[in-house]
Amino acid sequence: NAEHRESVFKLARLKKWTEEVEFPSIKICTPVKNRVWCLQEFLQSVTKQDYPKEKISFLFIENDSKDGTLKALIDWSKKWKKKYEKIEITSIKFQNPLAQQPLREHQFPDQT
């Protein structure tokens, strides 16, 4: 009926938003190894995010890269460190030979 329709349309009208939104701080944690080939595209995409940069922190965990990944991260962080809340780069080197080789119990049996 007309009365119901009129009440529905009255409810659909929204008031103008006047409160400011306080964005929470966030941290983007990213493990990387030998990803210099795609790192620039990733970093460009995060810099284009519609979120206050001063509320974003980064933690990059670089692991034994041999292709310039660590240098690319350091160069990027120097360029952007004043814009973001914090940029951390941790480089981990696994020197343990057991960590470099798969354990026998996790290998598939020989099919020959």
N, C-alpha and C positions, 0 to 999 in steps of 0.2 A: 504494500500500500504506500501511498505518497508520504505519509508521516514517517514510516520506517525508512524509506529511501532518503528522506531529508535528514534524518538523524545519522545515518551512515555517512553521508557526505560531510556533515559537520565534524565527525570524528576523524575523517581522512585529512583534514587540514592540519598541517604541522606548524608549530610555532618556529620562529627563526631561532637558530642555535646561537646563543650568546656566550656560553661558557667556553673558556679555553681548556684544551685537552693537554694534560701533562703526560708526555710520552715516557714510558719507562726506559731505563738503560738496558741495552741488549748486548750480548757477546756472540760473535760469529766465530766458531771454532772449526778450523779446517786442517785436516791432515793432508800433507802433500809429499809426493816422491816422484821425481823425474816428470814433472808436469809443466815445464817451461813452455811447451808447445800450446797449451790451452790456458795458461795462467793469466795472460793479459786479458783475454776475453772474460774470464771469471771476475777479475779485479775491476774491469770496466763496468760489468753488470752490477756489482755491489756499489760502486760509486754513483750509479744512476738511480739508486733506490730512493723512493719518496719517503724518507724517514730522517729525522734530524741527525746529521752526522755527529754532532757533539754528544749524542746519546748512544753511539755505536762503538763497541770495542771489538778488536780482532785478536784471535790467538791462532797463529799458524804453527803447526807442528811439522817440521821438515825432517825427513828421514832418509839419510844416505843418498841424497840426490847427486847425480854426476853430470847433469845436463844444464846447470846454471839456474836451477829453480831457486836456490837460496839467494843468489845475487839478485835475481829479479824481484824477490820479496823484499829484500833490503832496500833496493832502489825505489820500489813503490812506497815503502813505509816512510822513507825520507821525504818523498814528495807530498804525502798525505798526512803526516803525523800531527800537524797543527789543526787539521780539520776534524779529526776523529777523537773520541774520548781517550782511546789507548790502542796502540798496535804493538803486540808482542810476537816475537818470532823465536821459537825454541827449536834448536837443531839437535836431533838425537842421532848418535852414531852407534849402531849395533856392531860391536867388535867381536862378540861371542860367536865362534865358528858353528856352534849348535843352532844359533838363530838363523844362520845362512843356509842350512841344509834341512830338508824335511826329515822328520823322524821316520824310521822304517815302519813303525806300526800304523802310520797314517798314509802309507803308499799303497797303491793298488798292486795286487799280485802280478807277477810277470806272466804275460799271456803267451809266451813262446813255448 
